[in-house]
Amino acid sequence: MSSQIGNILKVSLFGESHGPAIGAVIDGFPPGTEIDMQKLLAFMKRRAPGRDKTSTPRKESDLPEILSGMSGGVTCGTPIAAVIKNADQRSGDYAKMSAAARPGHADYTGFVRYRGKNDVRGGGHFSARLTAPLTFAGGLCLQYLQSRGIFIGAHLKSVHGEEDSSFPETDLTPQQILAPGEKDFPVIDDSAEERMRAVIEKARRDGDSVGGIVEVAVTGMPAGIGSPIFDTVEGRLSLAYFGIPAVKGVEFGAGFSASQLRGSENNDAYCIGADGSIRTKTNHHGGILGGISSGMPIIARLAFKPTPSIGKEQDTIDFIRREETKISVAGRHDPCVAVRAVPVAEAVTAVVLMDMLMEQEGMLPD
Ligand SMILES: Cc1cc2nc3c(=O)[nH]c(=O)nc-3n(C[C@H](O)[C@H](O)[C@H](O)COP(=O)(O)O)c2cc1C
C-alpha cells in the first residue's frame, strides 16, 4: 500500500491538496501515552506554510481535528484518526496547466499511473500537503520516544551551497539536537540563516527555486535494533525518507564521502565510555552497522531537489494532446522545500524508529 507505512505502528495518509481535507490514521500506538497538545501543535506549525518568504504564501492553519483514539489527551491504544481541513485552495491556478506537465513534478507520471483519473489540483495526493498529517503522526511518535529517552532533531545542513555546521557525530546532547527546531530558521550556526535566506530570496525573485540538505540526528537509540539484509535501520528509514516529496538522496554517517577514505580512516575504533557503555571514538557508521543500531547517534542526511514549480518558462508537453508546449507555473510555491521539510524529516524518523523499536520489543497492538 503506497500511502501506508509500518509493521506494528501503521501510519496511513489520505487526501488531496485541494480536496476538503487531508489526514492520517495511526494504528498500533501504545495506550496510555500522555500527549502534550501544545507541543504537538508547535511542532506541526514548524512545517505549516505561509510563515515567511522562504515558504509558499498559501495560508493553512494545519489544525488537526482528532476524531478517535485519544481521550483526555491520552492515547487509547485504538486507531488514532485526525483530519486537517484544507482552507486556502486556489484551483484556478491549476486549471490552465491540467494537461501541461510541470517539469520535475508528478503530473505526467501520476496521469499515466492512474489513467488520468487522479485529482491533479495542487498536485493532488502527490502534494507536500500530505506531509502535514505525516508530521502529526510523527509528532505523536516523537513524544513517545522522548518519554523513553530517545531524541530526534534536524537542521538545514545546506541550501544551494550555503553551509551550516554539522551535528557533533559522537557526543550529542538532546539540547543540541532540539536547538535548531526551536529557532524560526532551523540551523545550528545562526550566521548560516542570513546566507541561506539570501540565496532563497534571490531564487524566488528570479521565478526560480533552490534545493538543500537536511541533516537528522537521533540520540538515545539503544544498540541492537534492526535486522540485516532487508530490514535494516538504513533501509527502513530510506523507504520512508523517499516518501517525503522532493527527496532525491539519502546518506548515513560518512555516506558517499566514506568511499573516498581508506579502511583505517573510515573504521570507527571501539572504546569504553565513562559510563561503562560500549562506544566508538568516531561515528562514520552513523549509528548503524549491519543494519542494526550501535547505540551511537544515528546521523542521516536527506538531499532535497529544488522545487519543481517555478515561474520561469520551460519546455514541456501537453500529455493529453501529446504535443510540445511551454509552461510557466503560476500559483504559490515554496522557493526551497528543504526549509519546511526539516520537521517532516524528524517526523518520518520518529515513525520508523518507533515502529522498529516496538517490533523488536514484541509490543503487539492491543
Ligand atoms: C515541505 C515541502 C513543500 C513542497 N512544496 C512544493 C511546492 O510549493 N511546489 C512544488 O512544485 N513542489 C513542492 N514540493 C515538492 C513536490 O511535492 C515534489 O517534488 C513532487 O511531489 C514530485 O515528487 P518527487 O520530487 O519526490 O519526485 C514540496 C515538498 C516538500 C517536502
PDBQT file of the ligand as one rigid body, heavy atoms in Angstrom, charges set to zero:
ROOT
HETATM    1  C1  LIG A 401       7.619  20.635   2.600  1.00  0.00    +0.000 C 
HETATM    2  C2  LIG A 401       7.549  20.512   1.100  1.00  0.00    +0.000 A 
HETATM    3  C3  LIG A 401       6.965  21.525   0.361  1.00  0.00    +0.000 A 
HETATM    4  C4  LIG A 401       6.878  21.440  -1.031  1.00  0.00    +0.000 A 
HETATM    5  N1  LIG A 401       6.319  22.480  -1.730  1.00  0.00    +0.000 NA
HETATM    6  C5  LIG A 401       6.264  22.408  -3.083  1.00  0.00    +0.000 A 
HETATM    7  C6  LIG A 401       5.722  23.498  -3.831  1.00  0.00    +0.000 A 
HETATM    8  O1  LIG A 401       5.308  24.519  -3.285  1.00  0.00    +0.000 OA
HETATM    9  N2  LIG A 401       5.665  23.367  -5.183  1.00  0.00    +0.000 N 
HETATM   10  C7  LIG A 401       6.140  22.253  -5.841  1.00  0.00    +0.000 A 
HETATM   11  O2  LIG A 401       6.089  22.182  -7.059  1.00  0.00    +0.000 OA
HETATM   12  N3  LIG A 401       6.674  21.228  -5.148  1.00  0.00    +0.000 NA
HETATM   13  C8  LIG A 401       6.748  21.268  -3.801  1.00  0.00    +0.000 A 
HETATM   14  N4  LIG A 401       7.291  20.215  -3.100  1.00  0.00    +0.000 N 
HETATM   15  C9  LIG A 401       7.872  19.081  -3.850  1.00  0.00    +0.000 C 
HETATM   16  C10 LIG A 401       6.870  18.268  -4.632  1.00  0.00    +0.000 C 
HETATM   17  O3  LIG A 401       5.776  17.877  -3.820  1.00  0.00    +0.000 OA
HETATM   18  C11 LIG A 401       7.560  17.045  -5.263  1.00  0.00    +0.000 C 
HETATM   19  O4  LIG A 401       8.703  17.447  -5.951  1.00  0.00    +0.000 OA
HETATM   20  C12 LIG A 401       6.616  16.334  -6.238  1.00  0.00    +0.000 C 
HETATM   21  O5  LIG A 401       5.544  15.753  -5.497  1.00  0.00    +0.000 OA
HETATM   22  C13 LIG A 401       7.295  15.239  -7.058  1.00  0.00    +0.000 C 
HETATM   23  O6  LIG A 401       7.842  14.249  -6.228  1.00  0.00    +0.000 OA
HETATM   24  P1  LIG A 401       9.406  13.903  -6.244  1.00  0.00    +0.000 P 
HETATM   25  O7  LIG A 401      10.128  15.217  -6.299  1.00  0.00    +0.000 OA
HETATM   26  O8  LIG A 401       9.637  13.182  -4.937  1.00  0.00    +0.000 OA
HETATM   27  O9  LIG A 401       9.679  13.073  -7.441  1.00  0.00    +0.000 OA
HETATM   28  C14 LIG A 401       7.388  20.281  -1.703  1.00  0.00    +0.000 A 
HETATM   29  C15 LIG A 401       7.981  19.251  -0.950  1.00  0.00    +0.000 A 
HETATM   30  C16 LIG A 401       8.068  19.358   0.439  1.00  0.00    +0.000 A 
HETATM   31  C17 LIG A 401       8.712  18.277   1.229  1.00  0.00    +0.000 C 
ENDROOT
TORSDOF 0
